[in-house]
């Protein structure tokens, strides 16, 4: 079975020296159990939710130490070498060449033609990462939704649909904000694309599922030192969302069934 185009991993790159603090924040807010991966020569923490490995956390590398903290969304690919060829031909830039992670697979990082960064992973045989252990819309603490803020969301859809086979879902008129275009994989809505809005740069925003009240989660985020940018507000579903920043400034969002 092919998992090509399936969201498969979420990775936080945070301020150097703040990795433990970042892990403690998400443990409080999302209930994650965060621990060092034991990777030799590289400090990489893994987050688990209900026993599923859902995200990775790392320090900002020395060569980009001035970059603001951020979340990266990874998508599974069947053939990463072919993907590099196809993505660069479609206007993407390679930010990190194909690299093997023993026992996990091979990954690469790109910027799409509008500048939004994303990762891809060709999972090693028999690894569950592509199947959606990290992405599960039925489980709290897992990836639930993926939102692309883009200077040209129509061109963005053309780019990603050509590479991942995504199809258009419903489109919602957001007035001055333009259109919010849902996109689907295998007939299931997995995210939306929109204009930049108040975002200064194009980027992918990951949403993590929460149980119960999003308003209560907003209070938890603030109490843990985070900053709430938007929400809680109701979205079609119905569901409720809030967009926030962790104490180091990385943007993320939460989605739940109650306000």
C-alpha positions in Angstrom: 0.0 0.0 0.0 1.3 3.5 -0.9 1.3 6.2 1.7 2.6 8.8 -0.8 1.4 12.3 0.2 0.3 11.2 3.7 1.4 13.6 6.5 3.7 11.4 8.6 5.9 13.5 11.0 6.0 16.8 12.9 9.3 18.3 13.9 10.0 21.2 16.2 13.3 23.1 15.8 13.7 25.4 18.8 16.1 27.9 20.3 19.5 26.5 21.2 19.5 25.5 24.9 15.7 25.5 25.2 15.0 22.0 24.0 14.1 20.7 27.5 11.9 23.8 28.1 10.1 23.3 24.8 9.4 19.6 25.6 8.1 20.5 29.0 5.7 23.1 27.4 4.2 20.5 25.0 4.0 17.9 27.7 1.8 20.3 29.7 -0.3 21.5 26.8 -0.7 18.3 24.7 0.0 15.6 27.3 3.1 14.4 25.4 5.7 12.2 27.0 9.0 13.7 25.7 12.3 11.9 26.1 15.7 11.8 24.4 15.8 9.5 21.4 19.3 8.2 22.3 20.6 9.1 18.9 24.4 9.0 19.0 26.1 12.4 18.6 22.9 14.3 18.1 20.4 15.5 20.7 16.9 14.6 19.3 13.9 14.2 21.5 10.8 12.1 20.7 7.3 12.9 21.8 4.8 10.1 22.5 1.0 10.4 22.8 -0.8 7.3 24.1 2.2 5.2 23.2 2.4 6.5 19.6 5.5 8.4 18.6 4.0 11.6 17.2 6.8 14.3 16.9 10.5 15.1 17.1 12.1 18.1 18.9 15.6 19.4 18.2 17.9 22.4 18.8 18.3 24.9 16.0 21.5 23.8 14.1 24.5 26.1 14.4 24.5 27.0 10.7 21.0 28.6 11.0 21.1 29.6 14.7 19.5 32.9 13.9 16.4 31.4 12.4 13.2 31.7 14.4 11.9 28.4 16.0 9.4 26.6 13.9 7.4 23.4 13.3 8.1 21.4 10.1 5.5 19.1 8.6 6.8 16.0 6.7 4.9 14.0 4.1 5.6 10.4 3.1 6.9 9.6 -0.4 7.3 6.3 -2.3 10.6 7.3 -4.0 12.5 10.2 -2.6 15.1 10.4 -5.4 12.3 10.7 -8.0 10.5 13.2 -5.7 13.6 15.5 -5.6 13.7 15.4 -9.4 10.0 16.2 -9.7 9.9 18.8 -7.0 12.9 20.8 -8.3 11.5 20.6 -11.8 8.2 22.1 -10.4 10.2 25.0 -8.8 11.1 23.8 -5.3 14.4 24.5 -3.7 16.2 21.8 -1.8 17.2 23.0 1.7 18.5 19.7 3.0 19.8 17.0 0.7 18.5 13.4 1.0 19.9 11.9 4.2 19.4 8.5 5.7 18.2 7.9 9.3 19.1 4.3 10.1 16.0 2.3 10.9 13.7 5.2 9.9 14.2 6.0 6.3 15.5 8.8 4.1 14.4 12.4 4.4 14.9 15.7 2.6 13.7 19.3 3.2 12.4 21.7 0.6 11.0 25.2 0.1 8.0 25.3 -2.3 8.0 27.9 -5.1 6.4 30.4 -2.8 8.9 29.8 0.0 7.1 27.6 2.5 9.3 24.9 4.0 8.2 21.2 4.2 9.9 17.8 4.6 9.5 14.5 2.9 10.3 11.0 4.2 10.7 7.8 2.3 10.1 5.4 5.2 12.3 2.3 5.7 10.5 -0.9 5.1 8.3 -2.0 8.0 8.3 1.3 9.8 4.9 2.7 10.9 5.8 6.4 10.3 4.1 6.7 6.9 0.9 5.0 8.0 -0.2 8.0 10.2 1.0 7.1 13.7 1.8 10.8 14.1 -1.2 11.9 12.0 -4.5 10.6 13.3 -7.6 12.8 13.3 -9.3 10.5 15.8 -6.7 10.9 18.6 -5.8 13.8 20.8 -2.1 14.7 20.9 -1.7 13.7 17.3 -1.4 15.7 14.1 -4.9 16.6 12.9 -4.8 19.3 10.2 -2.2 21.1 8.0 -2.6 24.7 6.9 -0.5 26.3 4.2 -0.2 30.1 4.3 1.0 31.1 0.9 1.5 34.2 -1.2 -0.2 32.3 -4.1 -2.3 29.5 -2.7 -3.6 28.5 -6.1 -0.1 28.0 -7.4 0.6 26.2 -4.1 -2.2 23.8 -4.7 -1.0 23.1 -8.3 2.5 22.4 -6.9 1.5 20.0 -4.1 -1.3 18.3 -6.0 1.1 17.5 -8.9 3.6 15.9 -6.5 1.3 14.3 -3.9 -1.9 13.6 -5.9 -4.0 15.7 -3.5 -7.4 16.8 -4.7 -9.5 19.9 -3.9 -12.2 19.7 -1.2 -14.6 22.5 -0.4 -13.6 26.1 -0.8 -14.7 28.7 1.7 -15.0 32.4 1.1 -13.2 34.2 3.9 -14.0 37.8 2.6 -10.9 40.0 2.6 -8.8 37.0 3.5 -9.7 35.3 0.2 -10.5 31.7 -0.2 -9.8 28.8 2.2 -9.2 25.8 -0.1 -9.5 22.4 1.6 -7.4 19.6 0.2 -7.9 15.8 0.3 -5.9 12.6 0.2 -7.8 9.5 -0.7 -11.0 11.4 -0.3 -10.3 12.6 3.2 -9.8 16.3 4.1 -6.4 16.7 5.7 -5.8 20.4 5.5 -6.4 23.8 3.9 -4.5 26.4 1.9 -5.0 30.2 2.1 -3.3 33.5 1.5 -0.7 34.9 3.9 -3.2 36.8 6.1 -1.2 38.2 9.0 1.7 35.8 8.4 4.9 37.6 7.4 6.2 34.5 5.5 4.7 31.5 3.7 4.7 28.5 6.0 2.9 25.2 7.0 1.0 25.4 10.3 0.4 22.0 12.0 -2.8 21.5 14.1 -2.8 19.0 17.0 -5.9 17.4 18.2 -7.1 18.0 21.8 -10.0 16.5 23.8 -12.8 18.7 25.1 -12.7 22.4 25.5 -10.4 24.5 23.3 -11.0 27.5 25.5 -9.6 25.5 28.5 -6.6 24.6 26.3 -6.1 28.3 25.5 -5.8 28.9 29.2 -3.3 26.1 29.6 -1.2 27.4 26.8 -1.1 30.9 28.4 -0.4 29.4 31.9 2.5 27.4 30.4 4.1 30.5 28.9 2.7 30.4 25.4 1.1 33.1 23.4 -2.4 32.7 21.8 -2.7 34.5 18.5 -6.2 33.6 17.4 -9.2 31.9 18.9 -10.9 29.9 20.1 -13.2 30.2 17.1 -15.7 27.8 15.5 -14.8 26.2 12.1 -16.9 23.9 9.9 -17.1 20.4 11.3 -18.2 21.7 13.7 -14.9 22.1 15.6 -13.0 24.8 17.5 -9.5 26.0 16.9 -6.9 28.3 18.4 -3.6 29.4 16.9 -0.7 29.9 19.3 3.1 30.2 19.8 5.1 28.2 22.3 7.4 30.2 24.7 10.2 30.1 22.1 8.0 31.5 19.4 7.2 28.5 17.2 3.6 28.7 15.8 1.2 25.7 16.2 -2.6 25.3 16.4 -5.0 23.1 18.3 -8.4 21.7 17.3 -11.0 20.2 19.4 -14.7 19.3 19.6 -15.9 21.9 22.1 -15.3 25.7 22.5 
